[in-house]
Amino acid sequence: MGRRVSDRFDVAIIGSGPAGLAAARQASELGLDFVLLDEQRKLGGNVYRNYEHNAAERSDLADVLGADYLAASLTMSTEFLTPENRISGSQVFSIDPNGEVAYKKNRQVSIVTADKILIVTGAMERPTPVPGWTLPGVMSVGAAQTLLKSSALVPKGRSVFVGSGPLTLLVAHQYLKLGNPPAAIVFTGPLFGHRAPARSMFRALRFSGRLAKGFAWLIQLLLSKVDVYTNACDVEISGDSRATQVHFHSKSKTISLPADGVFLHEGVVPDSMLAMSANCEYVWNSAQKCWGPKLDGWGKTTVESIYVAGDSAGILGAHAAAPSAQRAVLSIAADLGYLDQGERDRQGAAPGAALKREQDFREFLDSVFPPPSQPGNDIPDQTIVCRCESVTAGQIRALAELDCANIGQAKAYTRCGMGPCQGRMCGLSVAQIIADSQKKRIEDIGHFRGRTPIRQITLGDLAIFSTNKGFSILDREK
Amino acid sequence: MRVFSVTKLANLEWADSMFETLHAPKDKMVTVLIDGEKVVVPANVSAAAALLMQNDSTFRLSPVTGEPRAPFCMNGNCYECLVTIDDQPDQQGCLVEVEDQMRIRRQIELFRDYQSGPQSV
């Protein structure tokens, strides 16, 4: 008989993308008792979403999704996963430093406990508030790609991509290959991206394969019938009950394009809700313009039992996910006495070096596709920033002018960040608007404190737990 | 801020669906009920994807303003894909896979309930 889920594991791994799978493999090799949870029912995370099905059944799609995606199905063996140590389709809504991980699966709430918790929930796209972005027909570029990978859907009619970054190029390239090209791509930066410093460019030369791939996508795009615009600003989307037009300025011209679907993208930021809700300390990353967990060199947060790795530790991309997760698991194993410190350091050296290489490449990417430079000031007053509560940039700005001291006050006065998404979509923008209008550093404005439960649960779910003495969600808030 | 009136929303018309499926002939299909109407969709797609293949991709009306909304991120973060699934309101359509005979409802009427305030039972 398998173990009951109420038993204690050595480590609970949350997320089954490339970092989660590498962590599970490493844990199994070191003899750790692990449990792997993921919101999706399928392995692979966002980057390799649905790879098992697509590689086995949809060679047509797998081809379009690319060699890297296909390779995932070969390299990510999963023989270490069993029905006992894998809980898929589970939304973790609470983690506690004492090791309790509470989740909801098939409308049932349950808890697993583990000595250590490893958060590998990856990244989310940086929300891109522009006027009209709440209209049906406007989505993120990542959403479009998710629909392709998981459901084999492509947009109908005229689609217009707006933004920058490698993902924008990649998805446009994939749509081209499918014979369903976007009508236009509107880059918010220069055609070949911004110029990287010589040192960083030089280091990037080691990744000639990746650079060549990016160039090839761009060249194919330029040779195709897709209209390409560069250095676009003042993007606005209009339509009555759905998006029908995109407007922007490019090279001092005003351009309006008809669109049936508009896809926005300005890079990705770490998913931070879980670790923030457990009071792990976060610090501002000024190069990537996002919050990241404060970590020791091995992924350990400021909360003893909680580790973060992969893109949720700081954006380094899919190639860095495995080495980052391996190091975290090595450190967890050392903490739990499976390894001594010397052995951890010895085994952690190779993944450490791989991680360093990826950091070099990321530094290059970050300078070629930098996050928006004045993200707060650039958002017009009428733009909804908090989609859930329909709070506009103007409302936040008015508060900032009244000396609103921090992001918590903005929340209390406007309800921004208090809807179902709990500030996932507006947190960065709200802080940036306040910081930019008060000419302060974003560190002084702060971030929303993610609060348990970080996913929606019903009062009935909570009531079940009120009878469970082991569950501390109810008395955590002091 | 522009607030849509409920009467106006009743007249919303979408000429076409936002997405189409590249499903292969051998794909398994299931029947789901979208606002009570039977629709055949490929198995294993998300409830949100099933709705995005239909002619009206409005998922819900913002409970605050009444404006039409539809999924933005498809990744569990934006909560714009909230739909009622098998009588459970506010389910994240992007995270739920369709099942045969699943009942998916757009949250248009739910907005009207919000607007009309608490009902006596």
Interface residues (C-beta under 8 A of the other chain):
Chain A: E39 Q40 R41 N46 H53 E57 R58 D60 L61 Q91 R107 M124 E125 W133 T134 L135 P136 G137 V138 M139 S140 G142 A143 T146 L147 S150 S151 A152 L153 V154 P155 K156 G157 L178 S241 R242 D260 G261 D271 R387 C388 E389 S390 T392 G419 P420 C421 R424 M425 Q456
Chain B: M1 F4 L9 L12 W14 D16 S17 M18 F19 E20 T21 L22 H23 A24 P42 N44 V45 S46 A49 L52 M53 S57 T58 F59 S62 V64 T65 E67 P68 R69 A70 P71 F72 C73 M74 N75 G76 N77 C78 Y79 E80 L82 Q88 D90 C94 L95 E97
